Amino acid sequence: MSADTVRTEVFDLKREQRGWYFYDWACSVYSTSVLTVFLGPYLTSVAKSAADADGFVHPLGVPVRAGSFFAYSVSLSVIVAVLVMPLVGAAADRTGRKKPLLGAAAYTGAAATTGMFFLDGDRYLLGGVLLVVANAAQSLAMMLYNSYLPQIAPPEERDAVSSRGWAFGYAAGSLVLIVNLVLYMGHDSFGVSETTAVRICLATAGLWWGVFTLVPLSRLRDRGAGGTGRTTAPGLRQLAATVRDMRRHRLTLAFLLAYLIYNDGIQTVISQASVYGSEELGLGQSTLIGAVLLVQVLAVAGALGMGRLARTYGTKRTILGSLVAWTVTLGAGYFLPAGAPVWFFVLASGIGLVLGGSQALSRSLFSHLIPLGKEAEYFSAYEMSDRGMSWLGPLLFGITYQLTGSYRDAIISLVAFFVIGFALLARVPVRQAVLDAGNPVPERI
């Protein structure tokens, strides 16, 4: 192979990597502005406006408390994603046509999110349908997006590439959230009502998602079928087939179990931190939104910084270090004084610095443990661990609060996920796991 050919291939790969980063840039705005900040409170208010005298709405004739409608809609979206992800993942590997599937999922989600502009009055059912479609589509698209990582980055570059992707996502989330907050908090000066401002914020997240998805679709390449040629079974049967195949790679499954547990802790901290801040510490909405923004900004630095640490100390050791940092952060959170926003911002800073790196390095480490040609299928299981299985943490949080009446006890109970996850991950011989998957072992892992 000539030197010119090598240079061309390296250039093409770097170009493809830059295009890959832009999908995180495109879709993370949905996670930040829509799911984390605006949609939950707004959809709940719409449902309450449509509720009967007892506070219930009746989607398809089923009585549902208006205050629970958003949570139930998110749960339904997870069920839909869990049923469809294994099927789409196996089809992507069998046909090698990931890009059309990625585009279909991304634009379905973007269109549903843009349609949230029409969520007003008592149209709670429209909001629920759009949320289910957008959230399930986001899960599908992220599964396909993640499955490109082993194809666009050689083993020694995956930590850095994965970390840059997360950093792009958090940077976009921060940028758009700042613009959204300016519109939301100054809506009178812009001549719009508060509800109209929220609807604009929701719709612009969908438009942003759709516009910037053009970049990865123009640069990513399909590499042909790499699967076994078997037919794709219906969702649950395909999931069972994927799990059976993973049982032949027990070390890969062992890592996934460790990730499922410590990621459950991470997701619960993210979802419950605002409840802890408002109910236990007595902090206002502006403080909580500011803390969300701080987490987004610092997660950029955290993802890039931990990517550099992984090059020096290895990916596994760096993830283990991040789990220790999570444990220390939660321990500090237990002792936060009420009515002191400064200390809550310090806690948010700690979360931000470890959040991006924990997620980015877990993704890159898992990419080494996947047999060739099964990237999308295995990442469907990974994505379900990330999105579909994070129920035990909120359950423990809720039970602890119910038994003790203390959100401090509830937040410290989550330390168990990081301690158990640390112990399980420490026992995984990752070099042997990479070899068992039939992949080259990086110098540092």
ABEGO torsion letter per residue (X at the ends): XBAAAAAAAAAAAAAAAAAAAAAAAAAAAAAAAAAAAAAAAAAAAAAAAABBAAGBBBBGGBBBBAAAAAAAAAAAAAAAAAAAAAAAAAAAAAAGBAAAAAAAAAAAAAAAAAAAAABBEABAAAAAAAAAAAAAAAAAAAAAAAAAAAAABBAAAAAAAAAAAAAAAAAAAAAAAAAAAAAAAAAAAAGBBAAAAAAAAAAAAAAAAAAAAAAAAAABBBAEBABAGBBBBBAAAAAAAAAAAAAABAAAAAAAAAAAAAAAAAAAAAAAAAAAAAAAAGBBAAAAAAAAAAAAAAAAAAAAAAAAAAAAAEAAAAAAAAAAAAAAAAAAAAABBBGBAAAAAAAAAAAAAAAAAAAAAAAAAAAAABBBGAAAAAAAAAAAAAAAABAAAAAAAAAAAAAAGBAAAAAAAAAAAAAAAAAAAAABBAAAAAAAAGBBBBABX
